[in-house]
């Protein structure tokens, strides 16, 4: 196990409970955006890459033939099983594994979706290519993530704050680079949608479930906000509270062909 893989498993084992209930992840408007992008039908097989506590899995399962939830962290899959059981969905498989080498044949799925995973990968190009590989020709790939500023210095500071909060974080990409990576993976972009969501420090910090780490981070962000350093996320104070704005991106893409794909 690499150090980075170990970081991911450690972080998300601790976050399994808090992420399951976090409003950022259970937000109905975002779930509806994802459902619309996938355009599910009763005969579809869908992969949710980095499924976490199974929120998207449970939403999509009643609408399709099968959903496969795939994640690196056993604790997250346990929460996903609980959620699916409570929702009464049975057409679900939950599998443990690494996104950089998916254990599926070429063209296995009608659609692949991933949410808030890309910024955790050392080489997101590899993962996006794997998502494309396991999608059938003309199938859809839907990727949702927070993106950084196009200004390198702003993006660097933003990502540094994210790493201090969660060491498994690697890099939130600027929109332009993420779109380029999608296109380079043999996918045709159908649409890309961005929107902004205000976050409050307490809500954002609570998810990682580690007050010893987030308490000094709050001090740092209070200092930055008080000094009017926006960090590319409109970092600011609301009274004594740190608030900031995340910019989200949802990319819907179509698999062009299976040419050049390799089975695993």
KEBANU-25380 format. One record per residue: residue number from 1; z, x, y of N, C-alpha, C in turn; residue in three letters. Coordinates in nm, 3 decimals. Atoms other than C-alpha are relative to their C-alpha. Last residue first. Example, Ala and Ser with C-alpha at 12.3 -4.5 7.8 and 13.67 -1.06 7.14 Angstrom:
# KEBANU-25380
NODE   num        nZ        nX        nY       caZ       caX       caY        cZ        cX        cY   residuo
NODE     2    -0.006    -0.082    -0.119     0.714     1.367    -0.106     0.073    -0.077     0.109       SER
NODE     1     0.000     0.089    -0.119     0.780     1.230    -0.450     0.000     0.090     0.120       ALA
//
This chain:
# KEBANU-25380
NODE   num        nZ        nX        nY       caZ       caX       caY        cZ        cX        cY   residuo
NODE   264    -0.122    -0.075     0.034    -1.726    -0.807    -0.586     0.069    -0.070    -0.115       UNK
NODE   263    -0.106     0.071     0.070    -2.086    -0.911    -0.523     0.120     0.092    -0.019       UNK
NODE   262    -0.039    -0.063     0.125    -2.303    -0.743    -0.262     0.117    -0.076    -0.061       UNK
NODE   261    -0.140     0.021     0.036    -2.493    -0.910     0.019     0.028     0.063    -0.135       UNK
NODE   260    -0.082    -0.120    -0.019    -2.820    -0.750     0.131     0.145    -0.017    -0.037       UNK
NODE   259     0.066    -0.128     0.020    -3.007    -1.076     0.182     0.097     0.114     0.025       UNK
NODE   258    -0.083    -0.078     0.089    -2.780    -1.379     0.151    -0.058     0.139    -0.025       UNK
NODE   257     0.056    -0.015     0.134    -2.933    -1.546     0.453     0.098     0.078    -0.085       UNK
NODE   256     0.146    -0.002    -0.007    -2.864    -1.657     0.810    -0.063     0.007    -0.138       UNK
NODE   255     0.049    -0.109     0.084    -2.501    -1.765     0.772    -0.153    -0.006    -0.005       UNK
NODE   254     0.070     0.041     0.122    -2.419    -1.994     1.064    -0.049     0.122    -0.075       UNK
NODE   253     0.121    -0.074     0.034    -2.163    -1.931     1.337    -0.057    -0.049    -0.133       UNK
NODE   252     0.061     0.065     0.116    -1.891    -2.123     1.520    -0.133     0.068    -0.026       UNK
NODE   251     0.141    -0.031     0.027    -1.677    -1.909     1.749    -0.043    -0.075    -0.125       UNK
NODE   250     0.041     0.056     0.128    -1.349    -2.039     1.893    -0.149     0.023    -0.014       UNK
NODE   249     0.143     0.008     0.029    -1.202    -1.823     2.169    -0.019    -0.060    -0.138       UNK
NODE   248     0.042     0.021     0.138    -0.858    -1.851     2.323    -0.153    -0.006    -0.010       UNK
NODE   247     0.135     0.057     0.006    -0.740    -1.708     2.655    -0.044    -0.004    -0.145       UNK
NODE   246     0.088    -0.052     0.104    -0.364    -1.660     2.664    -0.136    -0.070     0.010       UNK
NODE   245     0.108     0.086     0.048    -0.183    -1.728     2.989    -0.083     0.074    -0.103       UNK
NODE   244     0.130    -0.066    -0.003     0.152    -1.587     3.093    -0.102    -0.094    -0.062       UNK
NODE   243     0.107     0.084     0.053     0.510    -1.695     3.160    -0.131     0.078     0.010       UNK
NODE   242     0.132    -0.061     0.010     0.825    -1.490     3.206    -0.097    -0.101    -0.060       UNK
NODE   241     0.067     0.001     0.130     1.125    -1.702     3.304    -0.138     0.066     0.008       UNK
NODE   240    -0.041    -0.121     0.070     1.359    -1.635     3.595    -0.070     0.017    -0.134       UNK
NODE   239    -0.143    -0.018    -0.017     1.189    -1.884     3.825     0.040     0.132    -0.061       UNK
NODE   238    -0.028     0.139    -0.035     0.845    -1.915     3.674     0.152    -0.008     0.012       UNK
NODE   237    -0.134     0.056     0.015     0.748    -1.550     3.678     0.001    -0.146     0.040       UNK
NODE   236    -0.064     0.044    -0.123     0.402    -1.404     3.619     0.139    -0.056    -0.031       UNK
NODE   235    -0.143    -0.014     0.019     0.165    -1.243     3.370     0.072    -0.030     0.132       UNK
NODE   234    -0.065     0.071    -0.110    -0.186    -1.368     3.443     0.151    -0.003    -0.018       UNK
NODE   233    -0.041     0.129     0.056    -0.301    -1.245     3.100     0.074    -0.083     0.105       UNK
NODE   232     0.116     0.071     0.052    -0.500    -0.935     3.204     0.032    -0.137    -0.058       UNK
NODE   231     0.029    -0.043     0.138    -0.181    -0.733     3.235    -0.117    -0.074    -0.062       UNK
NODE   230     0.037     0.118     0.078    -0.087    -0.932     3.551    -0.037     0.031    -0.145       UNK
NODE   229     0.098    -0.057     0.092     0.104    -0.651     3.724    -0.034    -0.108    -0.102       UNK
NODE   228     0.133     0.060    -0.011     0.269    -0.838     4.011    -0.106     0.075    -0.080       UNK
NODE   227     0.083    -0.094    -0.074     0.574    -0.610     4.029    -0.144    -0.044     0.014       UNK
NODE   226    -0.059    -0.012    -0.133     0.801    -0.897     3.928    -0.078     0.095     0.089       UNK
NODE   225     0.031     0.123    -0.073     0.565    -0.970     3.638     0.055     0.006     0.142       UNK
NODE   224     0.144     0.005    -0.029     0.576    -0.609     3.519    -0.034    -0.122     0.085       UNK
NODE   223     0.032    -0.102    -0.098     0.954    -0.588     3.547    -0.146    -0.001     0.039       UNK
NODE   222    -0.057     0.044    -0.128     1.007    -0.921     3.371    -0.032     0.100     0.110       UNK
NODE   221     0.094     0.097    -0.055     0.766    -0.802     3.103     0.052    -0.062     0.129       UNK
NODE   220     0.124    -0.066    -0.043     0.970    -0.488     3.037    -0.093    -0.099     0.069       UNK
NODE   219    -0.034    -0.080    -0.118     1.299    -0.680     3.027    -0.124     0.069     0.056       UNK
NODE   218    -0.011     0.093    -0.112     1.145    -0.936     2.790     0.034     0.075     0.129       UNK
NODE   217     0.136     0.033    -0.043     1.038    -0.653     2.563     0.002    -0.096     0.118       UNK
NODE   216     0.047    -0.104    -0.092     1.400    -0.531     2.555    -0.143    -0.025     0.048       UNK
NODE   215    -0.086    -0.006    -0.118     1.506    -0.873     2.414    -0.041     0.113     0.096       UNK
NODE   214     0.058     0.076    -0.111     1.204    -0.907     2.185     0.087     0.002     0.125       UNK
NODE   213     0.124    -0.057    -0.052     1.297    -0.628     1.946    -0.045    -0.072     0.127       UNK
NODE   212    -0.029    -0.138    -0.037     1.661    -0.712     1.878    -0.123     0.068     0.059       UNK
NODE   211    -0.056    -0.013    -0.135     1.570    -1.082     1.894     0.028     0.143     0.042       UNK
NODE   210    -0.068    -0.129    -0.005     1.344    -1.060     1.584     0.055     0.025     0.141       UNK
NODE   209    -0.132     0.012     0.064     1.201    -1.395     1.470     0.075     0.134    -0.005       UNK
NODE   208    -0.016    -0.123     0.079     0.834    -1.316     1.543     0.142     0.015    -0.056       UNK
NODE   207     0.083     0.001     0.120     0.778    -1.680     1.643     0.024     0.124    -0.085       UNK
NODE   206    -0.072     0.065     0.111     1.070    -1.687     1.888    -0.078     0.011    -0.132       UNK
NODE   205    -0.087    -0.096     0.066     0.900    -1.434     2.118     0.068    -0.059    -0.123       UNK
NODE   204     0.083    -0.107     0.058     0.612    -1.664     2.210     0.085     0.097    -0.081       UNK
NODE   203     0.079     0.060     0.108     0.838    -1.965     2.270    -0.079     0.105    -0.076       UNK
NODE   202    -0.092     0.040     0.107     1.092    -1.764     2.470    -0.077    -0.057    -0.119       UNK
NODE   201    -0.049    -0.114     0.079     0.822    -1.587     2.674     0.085    -0.046    -0.119       UNK
NODE   200    -0.127    -0.040    -0.057     0.645    -1.901     2.787     0.062     0.104    -0.092       UNK
NODE   199    -0.109    -0.031     0.094     0.280    -1.945     2.705     0.124     0.038     0.080       UNK
NODE   198    -0.117    -0.068    -0.056     0.006    -2.113     2.907     0.105     0.020    -0.108       UNK
NODE   197    -0.125     0.067     0.036    -0.310    -2.194     2.715     0.116     0.080     0.056       UNK
NODE   196    -0.122    -0.072    -0.034    -0.663    -2.117     2.830     0.123    -0.082    -0.038       UNK
NODE   195    -0.093     0.081    -0.078    -0.993    -2.226     2.682     0.126     0.082     0.022       UNK
NODE   194    -0.124    -0.064    -0.044    -1.300    -2.065     2.534     0.085    -0.101     0.077       UNK
NODE   193    -0.079     0.078    -0.094    -1.579    -2.213     2.325     0.125     0.076     0.037       UNK
NODE   192    -0.128    -0.066    -0.025    -1.853    -2.034     2.139     0.069    -0.073     0.113       UNK
NODE   191    -0.071     0.030    -0.124    -2.146    -2.210     1.978     0.121     0.090     0.013       UNK
NODE   190     0.039     0.136    -0.038    -2.407    -2.178     1.706     0.063    -0.037     0.134       UNK
NODE   189    -0.101     0.077    -0.073    -2.376    -1.802     1.669    -0.058    -0.134     0.042       UNK
NODE   188     0.059     0.050    -0.125    -2.615    -1.673     1.404     0.104    -0.087     0.069       UNK
NODE   187    -0.032     0.137    -0.038    -2.444    -1.464     1.138    -0.069    -0.035     0.132       UNK
NODE   186     0.101     0.088     0.058    -2.569    -1.153     0.963     0.025    -0.146     0.027       UNK
NODE   185    -0.035     0.028     0.139    -2.252    -0.951     1.028    -0.099    -0.095    -0.068       UNK
NODE   184     0.036    -0.116     0.081    -2.388    -0.794     1.348     0.029    -0.022    -0.149       UNK
NODE   183     0.145    -0.006     0.012    -2.377    -1.135     1.514    -0.045     0.114    -0.090       UNK
NODE   182     0.045     0.116     0.078    -2.007    -1.179     1.444    -0.151     0.007    -0.023       UNK
NODE   181    -0.036    -0.023     0.139    -1.929    -0.828     1.565    -0.046    -0.114    -0.090       UNK
NODE   180     0.092    -0.101     0.054    -2.121    -0.889     1.888     0.029     0.026    -0.147       UNK
NODE   179     0.128     0.066     0.024    -1.927    -1.210     1.951    -0.102     0.096    -0.058       UNK
NODE   178    -0.016     0.085     0.117    -1.599    -1.023     1.906    -0.130    -0.072    -0.032       UNK
NODE   177     0.001    -0.084     0.120    -1.714    -0.751     2.145     0.013    -0.085    -0.126       UNK
NODE   176     0.133    -0.058     0.020    -1.811    -0.992     2.424    -0.008     0.080    -0.128       UNK
NODE   175     0.093     0.099     0.054    -1.491    -1.195     2.388    -0.135     0.063    -0.032       UNK
NODE   174     0.066     0.078    -0.104    -1.267    -0.893     2.443    -0.104    -0.092    -0.064       UNK
NODE   173     0.129    -0.047    -0.048    -1.078    -0.799     2.130    -0.045    -0.078     0.122       UNK
NODE   172     0.077     0.117    -0.038    -0.710    -0.847     2.061    -0.127     0.049     0.067       UNK
NODE   171     0.072     0.010    -0.126    -0.605    -0.523     1.900    -0.063    -0.137     0.016       UNK
NODE   170     0.086    -0.116    -0.025    -0.383    -0.399     1.621    -0.067    -0.012     0.136       UNK
NODE   169     0.112     0.024    -0.091    -0.085    -0.631     1.581    -0.080     0.129     0.017       UNK
NODE   168     0.119     0.019     0.083     0.129    -0.545     1.279    -0.123    -0.035     0.083       UNK
NODE   167     0.066    -0.127     0.033     0.387    -0.395     1.516    -0.121    -0.015    -0.092       UNK
NODE   166     0.033     0.008     0.143     0.469    -0.744     1.655    -0.078     0.126    -0.038       UNK
NODE   165    -0.050     0.124     0.058     0.634    -0.783     1.997    -0.017    -0.003    -0.151       UNK
NODE   164    -0.145    -0.007    -0.013     0.583    -0.422     2.101     0.066    -0.125    -0.058       UNK
NODE   163    -0.050    -0.091     0.105     0.229    -0.444     1.961     0.152     0.012     0.007       UNK
NODE   162     0.008     0.070     0.129     0.156    -0.752     2.176     0.053     0.088    -0.114       UNK
NODE   161    -0.108     0.099     0.003     0.281    -0.577     2.489     0.001    -0.075    -0.134       UNK
NODE   160    -0.125    -0.074     0.015     0.054    -0.280     2.415     0.119    -0.095    -0.007       UNK
NODE   159    -0.018    -0.031     0.141    -0.236    -0.519     2.361     0.127     0.081    -0.026       UNK
NODE   158    -0.023     0.124     0.075    -0.201    -0.663     2.710     0.029     0.031    -0.146       UNK
NODE   157    -0.137     0.040    -0.029    -0.170    -0.316     2.861     0.035    -0.127    -0.076       UNK
NODE   156    -0.090    -0.099     0.060    -0.488    -0.195     2.691     0.146    -0.037     0.021       UNK
NODE   155    -0.008     0.026     0.144    -0.676    -0.514     2.776     0.097     0.095    -0.068       UNK
NODE   154    -0.077     0.123     0.018    -0.597    -0.475     3.146     0.020    -0.030    -0.148       UNK
NODE   153    -0.139    -0.031    -0.035    -0.714    -0.113     3.137     0.090    -0.123    -0.015       UNK
NODE   152    -0.069    -0.081     0.101    -1.031    -0.199     2.944     0.146     0.028     0.033       UNK
NODE   151    -0.037    -0.123    -0.069    -1.140    -0.489     3.172     0.083     0.086    -0.094       UNK
NODE   150     0.114    -0.091     0.013    -1.307    -0.747     2.947     0.027     0.133     0.071       UNK
NODE   149     0.084    -0.017    -0.118    -0.966    -0.912     2.922    -0.117     0.092    -0.032       UNK
NODE   148    -0.053    -0.079    -0.111    -0.831    -0.984     2.578    -0.095    -0.005     0.119       UNK
NODE   147     0.081    -0.114    -0.041    -0.913    -1.256     2.329     0.063     0.067     0.122       UNK
NODE   146    -0.024    -0.030    -0.142    -0.691    -1.496     2.135    -0.081     0.124     0.034       UNK
NODE   145    -0.099    -0.103    -0.032    -0.846    -1.592     1.804     0.022     0.003     0.151       UNK
NODE   144    -0.080     0.037    -0.117    -1.050    -1.854     1.623     0.101     0.110     0.026       UNK
NODE   143    -0.105    -0.097    -0.031    -1.329    -1.772     1.379     0.068    -0.040     0.131       UNK
NODE   142    -0.072     0.039    -0.122    -1.550    -2.034     1.215     0.116     0.097     0.020       UNK
NODE   141    -0.116    -0.085    -0.018    -1.812    -1.927     0.961     0.062    -0.036     0.134       UNK
NODE   140    -0.062    -0.030    -0.129    -2.059    -2.193     0.854     0.118     0.096    -0.013       UNK
NODE   139    -0.138     0.044    -0.013    -2.301    -2.222     0.565     0.060     0.048     0.131       UNK
NODE   138    -0.008     0.117    -0.091    -2.678    -2.183     0.611     0.141    -0.058     0.008       UNK
NODE   137     0.105     0.003    -0.101    -2.686    -1.937     0.316     0.004    -0.134     0.073       UNK
NODE   136     0.136     0.027     0.048    -2.355    -1.956     0.132    -0.099     0.004     0.116       UNK
NODE   135     0.052     0.128    -0.049    -2.043    -1.792     0.273    -0.143    -0.018    -0.050       UNK
NODE   134    -0.043     0.105     0.094    -1.881    -1.515     0.065    -0.041    -0.140     0.046       UNK
NODE   133     0.050    -0.021     0.137    -2.080    -1.243     0.241     0.033    -0.116    -0.091       UNK
NODE   132     0.141     0.037     0.007    -2.018    -1.376     0.592    -0.053     0.009    -0.143       UNK
NODE   131     0.008     0.145    -0.022    -1.641    -1.367     0.551    -0.144    -0.048    -0.012       UNK
NODE   130    -0.044     0.062     0.125    -1.672    -1.018     0.404    -0.003    -0.152     0.012       UNK
NODE   129     0.110    -0.015     0.095    -1.875    -0.909     0.707     0.034    -0.061    -0.136       UNK
NODE   128     0.100     0.099    -0.040    -1.606    -1.051     0.936    -0.121     0.007    -0.093       UNK
NODE   127    -0.049     0.133     0.037    -1.345    -0.854     0.742    -0.102    -0.107     0.036       UNK
NODE   126    -0.001     0.011     0.147    -1.535    -0.525     0.758     0.038    -0.142    -0.041       UNK
NODE   125     0.139     0.012     0.045    -1.610    -0.568     1.129    -0.009    -0.019    -0.151       UNK
NODE   124     0.041     0.140     0.009    -1.241    -0.638     1.194    -0.145    -0.018    -0.044       UNK
NODE   123     0.145     0.001    -0.016    -1.153    -0.278     1.109    -0.050    -0.143    -0.014       UNK
NODE   122     0.039    -0.133    -0.049    -0.779    -0.219     1.156    -0.151     0.006     0.025       UNK
NODE   121     0.079    -0.084     0.090    -0.722    -0.594     1.118    -0.035     0.133     0.066       UNK
NODE   120    -0.088    -0.076     0.090    -0.434    -0.778     1.290    -0.077     0.098    -0.088       UNK
NODE   119    -0.070    -0.105    -0.075    -0.636    -0.897     1.593     0.099     0.079    -0.086       UNK
NODE   118     0.089    -0.112    -0.030    -0.874    -1.079     1.358     0.073     0.112     0.073       UNK
NODE   117    -0.012    -0.111     0.094    -0.605    -1.299     1.206    -0.073     0.125     0.049       UNK
NODE   116    -0.103    -0.096    -0.043    -0.532    -1.568     1.464     0.024     0.109    -0.102       UNK
NODE   115    -0.064     0.023    -0.130    -0.737    -1.834     1.284     0.108     0.104     0.022       UNK
NODE   114    -0.117    -0.085    -0.019    -0.989    -1.788     1.005     0.055    -0.022     0.139       UNK
NODE   113    -0.068     0.010    -0.129    -1.245    -2.030     0.867     0.114     0.101     0.002       UNK
NODE   112    -0.118    -0.087    -0.004    -1.503    -1.994     0.591     0.059    -0.010     0.140       UNK
NODE   111    -0.051    -0.039    -0.131    -1.760    -2.262     0.510     0.121     0.089    -0.017       UNK
NODE   110     0.085     0.068    -0.099    -1.979    -2.373     0.221     0.042     0.035     0.142       UNK
NODE   109    -0.054     0.109    -0.082    -1.808    -2.117     0.001    -0.105    -0.059     0.094       UNK
NODE   108    -0.091     0.091     0.071    -1.906    -1.897    -0.294     0.033    -0.125     0.080       UNK
NODE   107     0.038     0.139    -0.018    -2.212    -1.740    -0.129     0.089    -0.101    -0.069       UNK
NODE   106     0.083     0.032    -0.117    -2.154    -1.394    -0.271    -0.027    -0.151     0.004       UNK
NODE   105     0.141    -0.035     0.006    -1.885    -1.382    -0.538    -0.071    -0.039     0.130       UNK
NODE   104     0.090     0.112     0.022    -1.515    -1.398    -0.452    -0.144     0.050    -0.003       UNK
NODE   103     0.030     0.009     0.143    -1.230    -1.148    -0.473    -0.089    -0.120    -0.035       UNK
NODE   102    -0.029     0.133     0.053    -1.235    -1.066    -0.099    -0.046    -0.011    -0.146       UNK
NODE   101     0.081     0.003     0.123    -1.223    -0.699    -0.011     0.031    -0.130    -0.071       UNK
NODE   100     0.105    -0.101    -0.012    -1.102    -0.645     0.347    -0.086     0.010    -0.125       UNK
NODE    99     0.122     0.054    -0.060    -0.914    -0.975     0.340    -0.114     0.101     0.006       UNK
NODE    98     0.036    -0.073    -0.121    -0.650    -0.844     0.100    -0.136    -0.046     0.053       UNK
NODE    97     0.093    -0.111     0.003    -0.496    -1.073    -0.161    -0.030     0.055     0.139       UNK
NODE    96    -0.053    -0.118    -0.067    -0.277    -1.361    -0.268    -0.103     0.112    -0.004       UNK
NODE    95     0.018    -0.129     0.066    -0.440    -1.693    -0.358     0.052     0.114     0.088       UNK
NODE    94    -0.062    -0.096    -0.091    -0.361    -2.055    -0.282     0.007     0.135    -0.069       UNK
NODE    93    -0.043    -0.122     0.071    -0.587    -2.311    -0.448     0.053     0.097     0.103       UNK
NODE    92    -0.027    -0.123    -0.074    -0.609    -2.663    -0.305     0.033     0.111    -0.099       UNK
NODE    91     0.127    -0.074     0.013    -0.747    -2.994    -0.430     0.004     0.132     0.077       UNK
NODE    90     0.002    -0.074     0.125    -0.394    -3.130    -0.482    -0.126     0.085    -0.018       UNK
NODE    89     0.135    -0.046     0.032    -0.303    -3.273    -0.142     0.005     0.090    -0.123       UNK
NODE    88     0.057     0.069     0.114     0.015    -3.482    -0.119    -0.141     0.042    -0.034       UNK
NODE    87     0.116     0.078    -0.047     0.104    -3.370     0.232    -0.069    -0.075    -0.113       UNK
NODE    86    -0.051     0.106    -0.087     0.452    -3.260     0.119    -0.112    -0.090     0.050       UNK
NODE    85    -0.074     0.093     0.084     0.296    -3.065    -0.167     0.052    -0.118     0.081       UNK
NODE    84     0.100     0.077     0.075     0.043    -2.906     0.068     0.067    -0.103    -0.091       UNK
NODE    83     0.069     0.090    -0.093     0.320    -2.801     0.308    -0.101    -0.088    -0.075       UNK
NODE    82    -0.092     0.106    -0.042     0.539    -2.659     0.032    -0.070    -0.102     0.088       UNK
NODE    81    -0.018     0.089     0.115     0.249    -2.466    -0.117     0.092    -0.118     0.035       UNK
NODE    80     0.123     0.078     0.014     0.164    -2.326     0.227     0.010    -0.097    -0.117       UNK
NODE    79    -0.004     0.107    -0.101     0.525    -2.219     0.279    -0.124    -0.088    -0.008       UNK
NODE    78    -0.106     0.093     0.041     0.512    -2.029    -0.049     0.012    -0.115     0.098       UNK
NODE    77     0.058     0.087     0.102     0.178    -1.880     0.052     0.103    -0.098    -0.055       UNK
NODE    76     0.089     0.095    -0.066     0.337    -1.747     0.370    -0.062    -0.096    -0.101       UNK
NODE    75    -0.084     0.100    -0.067     0.622    -1.592     0.173    -0.084    -0.103     0.074       UNK
NODE    74    -0.049     0.103     0.092     0.373    -1.422    -0.060     0.083    -0.108     0.068       UNK
NODE    73    -0.146     0.006     0.002     0.200    -1.241     0.230     0.051    -0.112    -0.091       UNK
NODE    72    -0.059    -0.125     0.049    -0.160    -1.120     0.210     0.148    -0.012    -0.032       UNK
NODE    71    -0.092    -0.068    -0.092    -0.323    -1.461     0.246     0.059     0.122    -0.069       UNK
NODE    70    -0.008    -0.141     0.040    -0.602    -1.675     0.103     0.086     0.074     0.100       UNK
NODE    69    -0.079    -0.071    -0.099    -0.605    -2.056     0.110     0.026     0.141    -0.049       UNK
NODE    68    -0.069    -0.117     0.052    -0.887    -2.205    -0.096     0.072     0.067     0.118       UNK
NODE    67    -0.032    -0.104    -0.098    -0.987    -2.556     0.004     0.075     0.111    -0.072       UNK
NODE    66    -0.105    -0.098     0.027    -1.163    -2.790    -0.237     0.019     0.092     0.121       UNK
NODE    65    -0.022    -0.012     0.145    -1.386    -3.098    -0.246     0.114     0.095    -0.033       UNK
NODE    64     0.097    -0.083     0.071    -1.351    -3.180     0.124     0.030     0.002    -0.150       UNK
NODE    63     0.135     0.028    -0.046    -1.185    -3.420     0.370    -0.108     0.067    -0.083       UNK
NODE    62     0.039     0.138     0.028    -0.834    -3.451     0.226    -0.147    -0.032     0.029       UNK
NODE    61     0.007     0.036     0.142    -0.809    -3.068     0.206    -0.039    -0.146    -0.026       UNK
NODE    60     0.136     0.010     0.050    -0.895    -2.996     0.570    -0.009    -0.058    -0.141       UNK
NODE    59     0.081     0.089    -0.084    -0.560    -3.067     0.737    -0.138    -0.024    -0.062       UNK
NODE    58    -0.046     0.137     0.021    -0.350    -2.920     0.456    -0.080    -0.101     0.082       UNK
NODE    57     0.028     0.042     0.137    -0.551    -2.597     0.454     0.035    -0.147    -0.020       UNK
NODE    56     0.140     0.040     0.003    -0.535    -2.571     0.834    -0.039    -0.049    -0.140       UNK
NODE    55     0.018     0.110    -0.095    -0.154    -2.571     0.829    -0.143    -0.051    -0.002       UNK
NODE    54     0.084     0.106     0.054    -0.121    -2.363     0.513    -0.027    -0.118     0.092       UNK
NODE    53    -0.078     0.107     0.063     0.177    -2.146     0.609    -0.082    -0.124    -0.037       UNK
NODE    52    -0.137     0.013    -0.048    -0.047    -1.842     0.669     0.071    -0.113    -0.071       UNK
NODE    51    -0.039     0.141    -0.016    -0.410    -1.915     0.578     0.142    -0.019     0.051       UNK
NODE    50    -0.124    -0.019    -0.074    -0.528    -1.560     0.638     0.063    -0.135     0.029       UNK
NODE    49    -0.036    -0.141     0.011    -0.880    -1.661     0.537     0.121     0.030     0.088       UNK
NODE    48    -0.081    -0.027    -0.119    -0.914    -2.038     0.492     0.056     0.141    -0.017       UNK
NODE    47    -0.099    -0.108     0.005    -1.199    -2.070     0.243     0.071     0.009     0.133       UNK
NODE    46    -0.033    -0.074    -0.122    -1.384    -2.401     0.217     0.104     0.107    -0.031       UNK
NODE    45    -0.107    -0.093     0.038    -1.564    -2.579    -0.067     0.022     0.093     0.119       UNK
NODE    44    -0.015    -0.138    -0.046    -1.765    -2.876     0.058     0.116     0.073    -0.066       UNK
NODE    43     0.045    -0.094     0.105    -1.867    -3.188    -0.134     0.025     0.146     0.034       UNK
NODE    42    -0.075     0.017     0.124    -1.667    -3.444     0.068    -0.039     0.099    -0.109       UNK
NODE    41     0.050     0.111     0.080    -1.798    -3.323     0.402     0.068     0.004    -0.135       UNK
NODE    40    -0.023     0.011     0.145    -1.638    -3.104     0.669    -0.065    -0.124    -0.062       UNK
NODE    39     0.074     0.121     0.037    -1.797    -3.044     1.013     0.013    -0.026    -0.150       UNK
NODE    38     0.037    -0.011     0.140    -1.655    -2.690     1.035    -0.089    -0.115    -0.044       UNK
NODE    37     0.089    -0.115     0.017    -1.657    -2.685     1.415    -0.048     0.013    -0.144       UNK
NODE    36     0.131     0.033    -0.056    -1.516    -3.038     1.437    -0.099     0.114    -0.022       UNK
NODE    35     0.062     0.099     0.089    -1.228    -2.949     1.205    -0.140    -0.036     0.047       UNK
NODE    34     0.040    -0.071     0.121    -1.150    -2.638     1.408    -0.071    -0.095    -0.096       UNK
NODE    33     0.112    -0.088    -0.035    -1.147    -2.827     1.737    -0.055     0.069    -0.125       UNK
NODE    32     0.118     0.086    -0.012    -0.929    -3.098     1.578    -0.124     0.081     0.039       UNK
NODE    31     0.040     0.036     0.136    -0.679    -2.833     1.466    -0.124    -0.090     0.002       UNK
NODE    30     0.067    -0.115     0.059    -0.675    -2.697     1.821    -0.046    -0.030    -0.142       UNK
NODE    29     0.127    -0.018    -0.070    -0.600    -3.040     1.968    -0.077     0.117    -0.058       UNK
NODE    28     0.101     0.091     0.054    -0.336    -3.107     1.703    -0.136     0.018     0.066       UNK
NODE    27     0.066     0.073    -0.109    -0.128    -2.801     1.795    -0.117    -0.084    -0.052       UNK
NODE    26     0.010     0.140     0.043     0.055    -2.700     1.474    -0.071    -0.087     0.103       UNK
NODE    25     0.076     0.008     0.125    -0.006    -2.327     1.527    -0.016    -0.143    -0.050       UNK
NODE    24     0.129    -0.068    -0.014     0.093    -2.296     1.893    -0.087    -0.018    -0.123       UNK
NODE    23     0.095     0.094    -0.061     0.365    -2.558     1.839    -0.138     0.063     0.019       UNK
NODE    22     0.036    -0.036    -0.137     0.548    -2.325     1.602    -0.108    -0.092     0.055       UNK
NODE    21    -0.040     0.105    -0.093     0.695    -2.500     1.296    -0.049     0.024     0.142       UNK
NODE    20     0.027     0.132     0.058     0.531    -2.304     1.015     0.027    -0.113     0.099       UNK
NODE    19     0.140     0.032    -0.022     0.529    -1.993     1.233    -0.034    -0.140    -0.051       UNK
NODE    18     0.020     0.034    -0.141     0.909    -1.992     1.247    -0.145    -0.037     0.029       UNK
NODE    17    -0.070     0.123    -0.037     0.952    -2.012     0.870    -0.032    -0.041     0.143       UNK
NODE    16     0.049     0.115     0.075     0.688    -1.759     0.769     0.063    -0.131     0.046       UNK
NODE    15     0.052     0.104    -0.087     0.770    -1.513     1.049    -0.038    -0.129    -0.072       UNK
NODE    14    -0.104     0.045    -0.093     0.998    -1.284     0.848    -0.047    -0.118     0.084       UNK
NODE    13    -0.108     0.052     0.083     0.752    -1.255     0.559     0.111    -0.056     0.089       UNK
NODE    12     0.029     0.140     0.028     0.483    -1.225     0.823     0.093    -0.060    -0.103       UNK
NODE    11    -0.004     0.088    -0.116     0.625    -0.910     0.974    -0.014    -0.146    -0.039       UNK
NODE    10    -0.137     0.008    -0.051     0.704    -0.733     0.649     0.011    -0.100     0.115       UNK
NODE     9    -0.079     0.076     0.096     0.368    -0.815     0.491     0.144    -0.015     0.047       UNK
NODE     8     0.043     0.140     0.000     0.177    -0.705     0.799     0.089    -0.083    -0.092       UNK
NODE     7    -0.044     0.062    -0.125     0.375    -0.384     0.838    -0.033    -0.149     0.001       UNK
NODE     6    -0.145     0.022     0.012     0.323    -0.298     0.470     0.056    -0.067     0.125       UNK
NODE     5    -0.017     0.115     0.090    -0.051    -0.346     0.512     0.147    -0.034    -0.016       UNK
NODE     4     0.035     0.119    -0.076    -0.041    -0.111     0.811     0.015    -0.126    -0.085       UNK
NODE     3    -0.105     0.033    -0.095     0.154     0.153     0.623    -0.031    -0.128     0.075       UNK
NODE     2     0.003    -0.078    -0.123    -0.098     0.141     0.340     0.115    -0.042     0.091       UNK
NODE     1     0.000     0.084    -0.119     0.000     0.000     0.000     0.000     0.088     0.125       UNK
//
